[in-house]
Amino acid sequence: MKQYKYPPISQWKSLCERPLQNQENLESQIKEVFSEVKNNGDKALKFLTEKFDNVSLQELKATDSEIIEAEKIVSEELKSAIKIAAENIRKFHSCQQEEKKIIETTEGVFCWRENRAIENIGIYIPGGTAPLFSTVLMLGIPATIAGCKNISLCSPPDKNGKIHPAILFTANLIGIKNIFKIGGSQAIAALAFGTETIPKVDKIFGPGNQYVTAAKQLALNYNLAIDIPAGPSEVLVIADEMSIPSFVASDLLSQAEHGTDSQVILLSNSERIINEINIEINKQLNDLPRKEIAEIALQNSKSILLSSIDEAIEFSNYYAPEHLILATENAEIFINKITNAGSVFLGNYSPESAGDYASGTNHTLPTNGFSKNYSGVSLDSFVKKITFQNITKTGIKNLGKTIELMAEAEELMAHKNAVSIRLKSLDNDN
């Protein structure tokens, strides 16, 4: 990790830059994939899977026998853990359901809002070096609570042409039946356009590498929505003298091991703590199976000494991290000062891993500074909110003149007449 001491505010912008690929070249590649899938459907998906994943597929959809086989492969201990996590995630997201509230804004004018599930959704689950079966829970559970009718899940196949068994088990556990062995930007294209096998969806969910993220952004041009710009993982940790260096180091490494394009940031008001944490990082790094990945991510990462925790909070809000950990004394006192973060973890015993797996909150979060204007995935992500109004005779009498005056001032006389004709009708009835 690169180290900085008391950087001036003028340097903050450069310190907050994330590692990026050549976006122009990336966009060109994604457009070629989209064109291929749009024009050639399943044939294109098989061709692209062989090209990018070196796998020749006979069937795009996971079979019942593959799901049964996965059930046998996954250990009972892991099954139990997945079920506990699923229950916590279900509890947290179920409480986000809203009751209908009818508001009488003016006497006789009743307004309210109701939720309707997005009927057709697509879920993308990374499955390469880290098969994220936990993301199946994070996206599939709120989708089922919301009442989404058609859920399609795409995940890349392994060298044998099969989806990771834990992903298959988890999807089947929560009731997802349409599971497809497609990954990368071609999976996003398939969900965007539909093919002979994979149905077109209305909204696409799920994290991924820069190719997947770029594909989701391009999909916005084809009359569908995405969850959030969820790209490479990141965490920012604020640590003071009361933090436990080994804990902080483990949190930083937990994000660094996600991918070579991940980024971790350490902020502290104590140079001693920064040095102790860096020593711990080097110790723990040697024991990680994904050491080489984490080492590259750490090259894009920074530890920064600041004058106070308040200044660290200010820097964090400027950076707008996906994950924010406050490894500080009385972390709760800083809650109201946090304005930009995807998900926040308070105190020494709240590891980011808890949110990734089993505490109940959602781990699909905005990255690359998008927590300034996006929320993480929630139950609301899977519904549309439709407003209703019911205006009685009394209501139109009470509100009519207001509408007429405003419509006339905007020179929209048909708008005015739609009210005037009703008021005259009511006058004639009297």
C-alpha positions in Angstrom: 0.0 0.0 0.0 1.2 3.5 -0.8 1.5 5.7 2.2 0.6 9.4 2.5 0.9 11.8 5.5 -1.4 14.7 6.0 -2.3 15.3 2.3 -3.9 18.7 1.6 -7.5 18.8 0.4 -6.2 19.7 -3.1 -4.7 16.2 -3.3 -7.8 14.3 -2.2 -9.2 14.1 -5.8 -6.2 12.2 -7.0 -6.1 10.0 -3.9 -9.7 9.0 -4.5 -9.1 7.7 -8.1 -9.9 4.1 -8.7 -7.9 1.8 -11.0 -9.4 1.8 -14.5 -9.0 -0.1 -17.8 -9.1 1.5 -21.2 -12.8 2.3 -21.3 -12.9 3.1 -25.0 -11.5 -0.3 -26.0 -13.7 -2.0 -23.4 -16.9 -0.4 -24.8 -15.9 -1.5 -28.4 -15.6 -5.1 -27.3 -18.9 -5.1 -25.5 -20.7 -3.6 -28.5 -19.4 -6.5 -30.6 -20.6 -9.0 -28.1 -24.1 -7.4 -28.0 -24.4 -7.3 -31.8 -23.4 -11.0 -32.0 -25.9 -12.1 -29.4 -28.7 -9.9 -30.8 -28.3 -11.3 -34.3 -27.5 -15.0 -33.5 -29.0 -15.8 -30.1 -28.1 -19.2 -28.6 -25.6 -19.9 -31.4 -23.7 -16.7 -30.5 -23.7 -17.6 -26.8 -22.2 -21.0 -27.4 -19.6 -19.5 -29.7 -18.6 -16.7 -27.2 -18.5 -19.2 -24.3 -16.0 -21.3 -26.2 -14.1 -18.2 -27.2 -13.8 -16.6 -23.8 -14.2 -19.5 -21.4 -12.8 -22.4 -23.5 -15.9 -24.4 -22.8 -18.1 -26.1 -25.4 -21.7 -26.2 -24.3 -24.4 -28.5 -25.5 -27.1 -27.1 -23.3 -27.4 -23.5 -22.0 -29.8 -24.3 -19.2 -28.7 -26.2 -16.1 -30.5 -29.5 -16.0 -32.4 -31.1 -13.1 -29.7 -33.8 -12.9 -27.0 -31.1 -12.5 -29.0 -29.5 -9.6 -29.5 -32.9 -7.9 -25.8 -33.6 -8.3 -24.9 -30.3 -6.8 -27.1 -31.1 -3.8 -25.0 -34.1 -3.1 -21.6 -32.3 -3.6 -22.3 -29.4 -1.2 -21.4 -30.4 2.3 -24.0 -30.5 5.0 -22.1 -27.9 7.0 -22.2 -25.4 4.1 -25.8 -26.1 3.4 -26.6 -25.3 7.1 -24.6 -22.1 6.9 -26.4 -21.0 3.7 -29.8 -21.7 5.3 -28.9 -19.5 8.3 -27.7 -16.7 6.1 -30.8 -17.0 4.0 -33.1 -16.7 7.1 -31.3 -13.5 8.2 -31.4 -12.0 4.8 -35.1 -12.8 4.5 -35.8 -11.2 7.9 -34.0 -8.0 7.1 -35.6 -7.6 3.6 -39.1 -8.6 4.7 -39.1 -5.7 7.1 -38.7 -3.4 4.2 -42.2 -4.1 2.9 -44.4 -1.0 3.1 -48.1 -0.7 4.1 -50.4 1.3 1.9 -51.1 4.8 3.3 -54.0 6.7 1.9 -53.5 10.5 2.4 -56.4 13.0 2.0 -54.4 15.9 0.7 -57.5 18.1 0.4 -61.0 17.3 1.6 -62.3 14.8 -1.0 -58.9 14.2 -2.6 -57.3 10.8 -1.8 -53.8 9.9 -2.8 -51.7 6.8 -2.2 -48.9 4.6 -3.5 -48.7 0.9 -4.1 -45.9 -1.5 -5.0 -45.8 -3.8 -8.0 -43.1 -6.3 -8.6 -40.9 -6.0 -11.6 -42.1 -9.2 -13.4 -39.0 -10.3 -15.3 -35.6 -9.9 -13.7 -32.1 -11.3 -14.5 -29.5 -12.1 -11.9 -25.8 -12.3 -12.8 -23.6 -14.3 -10.4 -19.8 -14.3 -10.9 -18.4 -17.8 -10.8 -14.8 -17.6 -11.9 -12.1 -17.5 -9.3 -14.7 -16.7 -6.6 -18.1 -18.4 -7.1 -20.4 -15.9 -5.3 -23.2 -18.2 -4.2 -23.9 -15.6 -1.4 -25.0 -13.2 -4.1 -27.7 -15.6 -5.1 -29.2 -15.1 -1.6 -28.7 -11.3 -1.8 -30.6 -11.0 -5.0 -32.9 -14.0 -5.2 -34.4 -13.6 -1.7 -35.7 -10.0 -2.1 -36.9 -10.8 -5.6 -39.1 -13.6 -4.2 -40.3 -11.4 -1.4 -41.2 -8.7 -3.9 -43.1 -11.3 -6.0 -41.1 -11.1 -9.2 -42.7 -13.7 -11.5 -39.8 -14.7 -13.7 -36.3 -14.9 -12.4 -33.5 -15.8 -14.7 -30.0 -16.5 -13.3 -26.8 -16.5 -15.4 -23.4 -17.7 -14.1 -20.3 -18.8 -16.1 -19.6 -22.5 -16.4 -16.4 -24.2 -15.2 -14.1 -26.2 -17.6 -16.5 -29.1 -17.5 -19.4 -26.9 -18.6 -21.1 -26.9 -15.2 -22.1 -24.1 -12.8 -20.4 -24.2 -9.3 -22.5 -26.6 -7.2 -22.9 -24.1 -4.3 -24.5 -21.7 -6.8 -26.9 -24.3 -8.1 -27.8 -25.5 -4.5 -28.5 -21.9 -3.3 -30.5 -21.0 -6.4 -32.6 -24.1 -6.0 -33.0 -23.6 -2.2 -34.7 -20.2 -2.7 -36.8 -21.4 -5.7 -35.0 -20.1 -8.8 -35.5 -22.6 -11.6 -34.2 -20.8 -14.7 -30.5 -21.2 -14.3 -28.2 -20.6 -17.3 -24.6 -21.5 -17.9 -23.5 -18.2 -19.4 -21.1 -15.6 -18.0 -19.4 -12.4 -18.9 -20.8 -9.6 -21.2 -22.5 -12.2 -23.3 -24.8 -13.2 -20.4 -25.8 -9.5 -20.0 -26.5 -9.3 -23.7 -28.7 -12.5 -23.5 -30.7 -11.0 -20.7 -31.1 -7.7 -22.5 -32.3 -9.1 -25.9 -33.5 -12.6 -25.1 -32.5 -15.7 -27.1 -34.2 -19.0 -28.0 -33.4 -20.3 -24.5 -32.9 -17.3 -22.3 -35.9 -14.9 -21.8 -35.6 -11.2 -22.1 -35.8 -9.4 -18.8 -36.8 -5.9 -17.6 -34.0 -5.3 -15.1 -30.6 -6.8 -14.6 -29.0 -7.3 -11.2 -25.6 -8.5 -10.0 -21.9 -7.6 -9.6 -19.1 -8.5 -11.9 -15.8 -7.5 -13.4 -15.3 -4.4 -15.6 -16.7 -6.3 -18.7 -19.9 -7.2 -16.9 -20.2 -3.7 -15.5 -19.7 -2.1 -18.9 -22.2 -4.5 -20.4 -24.8 -3.5 -17.8 -24.3 0.2 -18.6 -24.7 -0.5 -22.4 -27.9 -2.5 -21.7 -29.5 0.7 -20.4 -29.7 1.7 -24.1 -32.1 -1.1 -24.8 -35.1 -0.2 -22.7 -34.3 -2.0 -19.5 -32.9 -1.1 -16.1 -30.0 -2.2 -14.0 -29.6 -2.3 -10.2 -26.5 -0.1 -9.6 -23.1 0.4 -11.2 -21.5 -2.4 -9.1 -17.9 -2.9 -10.2 -14.7 -3.9 -8.5 -14.9 -4.3 -4.8 -13.6 -1.6 -2.4 -13.4 -0.9 1.3 -12.3 2.1 3.4 -11.4 1.6 7.0 -11.1 4.4 9.5 -8.9 3.3 12.5 -7.9 5.1 15.7 -5.8 4.1 18.6 -8.5 1.8 19.9 -8.6 -0.3 16.8 -7.1 -3.8 16.7 -4.5 -3.9 13.9 -4.9 -7.6 13.1 -8.7 -7.1 12.7 -8.2 -4.1 10.4 -5.6 -5.9 8.3 -8.0 -8.8 7.8 -10.7 -6.5 6.7 -8.5 -4.8 4.1 -7.3 -8.1 2.8 -10.8 -9.5 2.6 -11.5 -7.0 -0.1 -8.1 -7.0 -1.8 -8.5 -10.7 -2.5 -11.7 -10.2 -4.5 -9.7 -9.2 -7.6 -6.7 -7.4 -9.0 -8.8 -4.4 -9.7 -10.1 -4.1 -6.2 -9.0 -1.2 -4.0 -8.6 -0.8 -0.2 -8.1 2.5 1.7 -6.8 2.9 5.3 -7.3 6.2 7.1 -6.1 6.9 10.6 -5.1 9.7 12.9 -2.3 7.5 14.3 1.0 6.8 12.4 1.7 4.0 14.9 -1.6 2.3 14.1 -1.0 2.5 10.4 2.5 1.0 10.7 1.1 -1.9 12.9 -1.7 -2.6 10.5 0.8 -2.7 7.5 2.9 -5.2 9.5 -0.2 -7.3 10.0 -1.1 -7.1 6.4 2.2 -8.6 5.4 1.9 -11.3 8.0 -1.6 -12.4 6.9 -1.0 -12.0 3.2 1.5 -14.9 3.2 -1.2 -17.3 4.4 -3.8 -16.4 1.8 -4.4 -18.8 -1.2 -5.3 -15.7 -3.3 -2.1 -13.9 -2.2 -1.0 -13.0 -5.8 -4.4 -11.3 -6.5 -4.4 -9.4 -3.2 -0.8 -8.2 -3.8 -1.8 -6.6 -7.1 -4.8 -5.0 -5.5 -2.7 -3.6 -2.7 -0.5 -1.8 -5.3 -3.7 0.2 -6.2 -4.4 0.8 -2.5 -3.4 3.5 0.0 -2.9 4.2 3.7 -3.4 7.9 4.7 -2.5 9.7 7.9 -4.9 12.5 8.7 -5.1 14.9 11.6 -8.3 13.6 13.2 -11.1 11.1 12.8 -13.4 13.9 11.8 -11.1 14.7 8.9 -11.1 11.0 8.1 -14.9 11.0 7.9 -14.7 14.0 5.6 -12.3 12.2 3.3 -14.4 9.1 3.4 -17.5 11.1 2.3 -15.4 12.5 -0.6 -14.3 9.0 -1.6 -17.8 7.5 -1.2 -16.8 3.9 -0.5 -18.7 0.7 -1.2 -17.9 -0.5 2.3 -17.0 1.7 5.2 -15.6 0.3 8.5 -15.3 2.5 11.6 -12.7 0.7 13.7 -12.8 3.5 16.3 -13.8 4.1 19.9 -17.5 4.8 20.2 -18.0 4.4 16.5 -21.7 5.2 16.8 -21.1 8.9 17.6 -19.9 9.4 14.0 -23.0 7.9 12.3 -24.7 11.2 11.6 -21.6 12.6 9.9 -21.5 9.8 7.3 -23.2 10.9 4.1 -21.7 8.7 1.4 -21.2 5.0 1.8 -22.8 1.8 0.5 -22.8 -0.1 3.8 -21.2 0.8 7.1 -19.7 -1.5 9.8 -19.3 -0.1 13.3 -16.7 -1.1 15.8 -13.9 -3.7 16.1 -16.3 -6.7 16.0 -18.3 -5.8 12.8 -16.2 -7.3 9.9 -17.3 -6.4 6.4 -17.5 -10.2 5.8 -20.6 -10.3 8.0 -22.4 -8.1 5.5 -21.1 -10.1 2.6 -22.6 -13.3 3.9 -24.9 -13.6 6.8 -25.8 -10.6 9.0 -28.9 -9.8 6.8 -28.0 -6.6 4.9 -27.4 -6.7 1.2 -23.9 -6.9 -0.2 -24.8 -5.6 -3.7 -23.6 -2.1 -3.3 -22.5 0.9 -5.4 -18.8 1.2 -6.1 -16.5 3.7 -7.8 -17.9 6.7 -5.9 -21.5 5.9 -6.9 -22.6 5.8 -3.2 -22.9 9.5 -3.6 -26.1 9.0 -5.6 -27.0 5.3 -5.4 -28.2 3.1 -2.6 -27.4 -0.6 -2.3 -29.9 -3.2 -3.4 -32.9 -3.6 -1.2 -36.5 -4.8 -1.6 -37.3 -1.5 -3.3 -34.9 -2.5 -6.1 -37.4 -5.2 -7.2 -40.6 -3.2 -7.3 -42.1 -0.2 -9.0 -44.1 2.3 -7.1 -47.4 3.3 -8.7 -49.3 6.3 -7.4 -53.1 6.3 -7.2 -55.7 9.1 -6.6 -59.4 9.1 -6.2 -61.1 12.5 -6.3 -64.7 12.8 -5.2 -67.2 15.5 -6.2 -66.3 17.4 -3.1 -62.6 17.0 -3.9 -62.8 18.4 -7.4 -64.9 21.3 -6.1 -62.3 22.1 -3.5 -59.2 21.7 -5.8 -60.7 22.7 -9.2 -60.1 26.4 -9.1 -56.4 25.9 -8.1 -55.9 23.6 -11.1 -57.7 26.0 -13.5 -55.5 28.9 -12.4 -52.2 27.0 -12.8 -53.2 25.4 -16.1 -54.2 28.8 -17.6 -51.0 30.4 -16.4 -49.0 27.7 -18.3 -51.3 28.3 -21.3 -52.4 24.7 -21.4 -56.1 25.3 -21.9 -57.1 21.7 -22.5 -55.8 21.0 -19.0 -57.9 23.7 -17.6 -61.0 22.5 -19.6 -60.6 19.0 -18.2 -61.4 20.5 -14.8 -63.8 23.2 -15.9 -66.1 20.8 -17.7 -66.5 18.7 -14.5 -67.2 21.8 -12.3 -69.9 23.0 -14.8 -71.4 19.5 -14.7 -71.6 19.6 -10.9 -73.1 23.2 -11.1 -75.8 21.9 -13.5 -76.7 19.1 -11.2 -77.4 21.6 -8.5 
